[in-house]
Amino acid sequence: MLNNFYRHFKKESSAKIIQRCERVFYDPFFEPVELDGWADKQHDMPYVYKWFTYYYHNLLPHIFRLHRQYFSTDNRGFGEDAFHALWFLLFKKYKPAKILEIGVYRGQTLSYFNLLGRYFNYAVDVHGISPLDDSGDTYSGYKKINYKEDIALNFSRFNLGMPQLHKGYSNDRPMEDFTLSNTWDMIYIDGSHDYEIVKSDIEVCLASLKKNGLLVLDDSSLYLDYVQMEGTFKGHPGPSKASDELKKSGRCANLINVGHNRVFIKL
């Protein structure tokens, strides 16, 4: 259905696309698998992004927009509205149960995963790896707060219990051992932006990800050939280089790219 959407509207302005969306899309019908192959059409990414942004504002259940609005204030979280729609639809289609996030910050995505499991009425086992301090990297710096207490507070705002946090850097031996000791349905890599660390994260995660499991990389679209939309971010060199190499490796298929989030499925 989205292929028809693109074919009919690809030459129209953003405003006209949204107007037509308002007349066409009445219910949440989209399944991510329908976009299989779009990742190879990089010039189409702005239209895919607009569709996910429309989904967020018009089709995403209200509780999830409230969640995004909460984390958008006081610098509680990063990302873009379209990503909340992306996660919702990935959960709707693939129902990941055993989930790992590398790089928790203040708990936006980790809490969202728990809320999605509750909404779709199945048990999720969600874990996060983080140094739980203001450690940054070449590209990022963070505020000095008590991250464990802050995450607990943010979780309590949505009636969620304390998350399962593992304190350390993703490339510390205990954290690698923990990752490898489990079989994951989905892993979200959103930690260091330095190439060597991202590369290491990918290798460890692939080794512990089940077949047909999802691997999502943040900040990883810098080298994709598409026109960047105003107000969006394409990513950093390290994750983007590592993502390009992952696609070329043949170990994963690039399912879909939404802004600087790239979704791979393990073959």
C-alpha positions in Angstrom: 0.0 0.0 0.0 2.8 2.4 0.8 4.4 1.7 -2.6 1.2 3.0 -4.1 1.3 6.0 -1.8 4.8 6.8 -3.0 4.1 6.3 -6.7 1.1 8.6 -6.7 2.5 11.4 -4.5 6.3 11.4 -5.0 6.3 14.6 -7.0 4.1 16.5 -4.6 5.1 18.9 -1.9 5.3 17.8 1.8 2.1 19.8 2.5 0.2 18.1 -0.3 1.4 14.7 0.9 0.2 15.3 4.4 -3.2 16.6 3.0 -3.6 13.4 1.0 -2.6 11.3 4.0 -5.3 12.9 6.0 -7.9 11.7 3.5 -6.4 8.2 2.9 -5.2 6.8 6.2 -8.0 6.2 8.7 -6.7 3.3 10.8 -3.2 2.0 11.8 -2.7 -0.5 9.0 1.0 -0.3 8.2 3.2 -3.3 8.7 6.9 -2.7 8.5 7.5 -5.8 6.3 5.6 -4.0 3.5 8.6 -1.7 3.3 11.1 -4.4 2.7 13.4 -3.3 0.0 12.8 0.4 0.5 16.1 0.7 2.3 17.8 0.2 -1.1 15.9 3.3 -2.4 17.7 5.9 -0.4 16.2 8.8 -2.3 12.8 7.7 -1.0 13.8 8.2 2.6 12.3 11.7 3.0 8.8 10.3 2.0 9.1 7.4 4.4 10.1 9.8 7.1 7.1 12.0 6.4 4.8 9.0 6.6 6.2 8.0 10.0 5.9 11.6 11.2 2.3 11.6 10.0 1.7 8.3 11.8 3.0 9.7 15.0 0.7 12.8 15.0 -2.4 11.1 13.7 -2.4 7.3 14.2 -0.2 6.6 17.2 -2.2 6.0 20.4 -2.3 9.1 22.6 -0.4 7.5 25.5 2.7 7.2 23.4 2.6 10.8 22.2 2.4 11.8 25.9 5.4 9.7 26.5 7.3 11.4 23.7 6.2 14.9 24.9 7.4 14.1 28.5 10.8 13.1 27.3 11.1 16.0 24.9 11.0 18.4 27.8 13.9 19.2 30.1 16.3 17.4 27.7 15.1 14.0 29.1 15.5 12.4 25.7 16.8 12.8 22.2 15.5 11.4 18.9 12.6 12.5 16.7 8.8 12.0 16.7 9.0 9.6 13.8 11.0 7.1 15.8 8.1 6.6 18.3 6.0 5.5 15.3 8.8 3.3 14.1 9.1 1.5 17.4 5.3 1.1 17.7 5.1 -0.6 14.3 8.1 -2.8 14.8 6.5 -4.1 18.0 3.2 -4.5 16.3 4.7 -6.6 13.6 7.6 -8.5 15.2 6.6 -8.6 18.9 10.2 -8.6 20.3 10.2 -10.0 23.8 13.9 -10.2 24.9 15.3 -6.8 24.3 18.6 -5.0 25.0 19.4 -1.3 24.7 23.0 -0.2 24.7 23.1 3.5 25.9 20.1 4.3 28.1 20.7 8.0 28.9 17.5 9.0 30.9 15.3 6.0 30.0 13.2 7.3 27.1 13.5 4.3 24.8 13.8 1.7 27.6 10.6 2.9 29.2 8.9 3.0 25.7 9.8 -0.7 25.1 8.1 -1.6 28.4 5.0 0.5 27.6 4.8 -1.2 24.1 4.9 -4.6 25.7 2.1 -3.6 28.0 0.0 -2.1 25.2 0.3 -5.2 22.9 -0.4 -7.4 25.9 2.7 -9.7 26.0 5.6 -10.1 28.4 8.8 -8.2 27.6 12.2 -8.7 29.2 13.9 -5.4 28.6 17.5 -4.7 29.7 19.8 -1.6 29.4 23.6 -1.2 29.4 24.8 2.2 30.6 27.7 3.6 32.6 24.9 5.6 34.4 27.0 8.7 34.5 27.8 11.7 32.3 30.5 9.9 30.2 30.5 11.1 26.7 32.5 10.4 23.5 34.0 12.3 20.6 30.6 13.7 19.7 28.4 13.9 22.8 28.4 15.2 26.3 25.8 14.8 29.0 24.6 16.6 32.1 25.7 15.7 35.6 22.8 14.1 37.4 22.2 10.9 39.3 21.1 8.8 36.3 19.9 5.8 38.2 17.5 7.9 40.3 16.5 10.0 37.3 15.6 6.9 35.3 13.6 5.5 38.2 11.7 8.7 38.5 11.0 8.8 34.7 9.8 5.2 34.8 7.5 5.9 37.8 5.8 8.7 35.7 4.4 5.9 33.5 3.7 3.4 36.4 6.6 1.2 35.4 8.8 -0.6 37.9 12.6 -0.1 38.1 14.2 -1.2 34.8 16.8 -3.9 34.5 20.0 -1.8 34.3 23.5 -3.1 33.9 26.2 -0.6 34.9 29.2 -0.4 32.6 30.4 0.3 29.1 29.2 -2.0 26.4 32.8 -3.0 25.5 33.7 -3.9 29.2 34.2 -7.6 29.5 31.4 -8.1 32.0 28.9 -6.3 29.8 30.0 -8.3 26.7 29.7 -11.5 28.7 26.2 -10.5 29.8 25.1 -9.7 26.2 26.5 -13.0 24.9 24.9 -15.0 27.7 21.4 -14.2 26.3 19.6 -14.7 23.1 17.9 -11.4 22.0 14.9 -10.7 19.8 15.9 -7.1 19.4 19.0 -4.9 20.2 19.1 -1.2 19.9 22.7 0.2 19.7 22.6 3.8 21.0 25.8 4.1 23.0 29.2 5.4 21.9 29.5 7.1 18.6 33.1 6.1 18.1 33.6 3.8 15.2 35.7 1.1 16.9 33.3 0.8 19.8 30.2 0.7 17.5 31.9 -2.0 15.4 32.6 -4.0 18.6 29.0 -3.6 19.7 27.7 -4.9 16.4 29.9 -8.0 16.5 28.9 -8.9 20.1 25.2 -8.1 19.4 25.1 -10.2 16.2 26.6 -13.1 18.0 23.8 -13.0 20.6 20.9 -12.0 18.3 18.5 -14.7 17.2 18.0 -15.5 13.5 15.4 -13.0 12.2 16.1 -10.8 15.2 16.2 -7.0 14.8 19.3 -4.9 15.2 18.6 -1.1 15.2 21.5 1.4 15.0 21.1 5.0 16.0 22.8 8.0 14.4 23.8 5.9 11.4 22.5 7.4 8.2 25.2 10.0 7.5 26.5 8.4 4.3 23.1 7.4 2.8 22.3 9.2 -0.4 19.2 11.2 0.4 18.2 14.8 0.8 18.1 15.7 4.5 14.9 17.2 5.7 15.0 20.4 7.7 15.0 19.7 11.4 16.3 16.2 11.1 19.8 14.7 11.8 21.6 12.2 9.6 24.0 10.8 12.2 27.7 10.5 13.1 30.6 9.1 11.1 31.3 6.1 13.4 27.8 4.5 13.5 27.2 5.4 9.9 30.4 3.7 8.7 29.7 0.7 10.8 26.1 0.4 9.5 27.3 0.6 5.9 29.8 -2.2 6.5 27.1 -4.3 8.2 24.8 -4.0 5.2 27.7 -5.0 2.8 28.6 -8.0 5.0 25.5 -9.9 4.0 24.9 -11.0 7.6 21.8 -8.8 7.9 19.2 -7.3 5.6 18.6 -3.6 5.9 14.8 -3.6 6.5 14.1 0.1 6.7 15.7 3.4 7.4 13.8 6.2 9.2 15.9 9.3 9.6 19.1 8.3 11.3 17.7 5.1 12.7 18.5 2.0 10.5 16.8 -1.3 11.1 18.5 -4.5 10.2 17.2 -8.1 10.4 19.6 -10.9 11.0 19.8 -13.5 8.2 
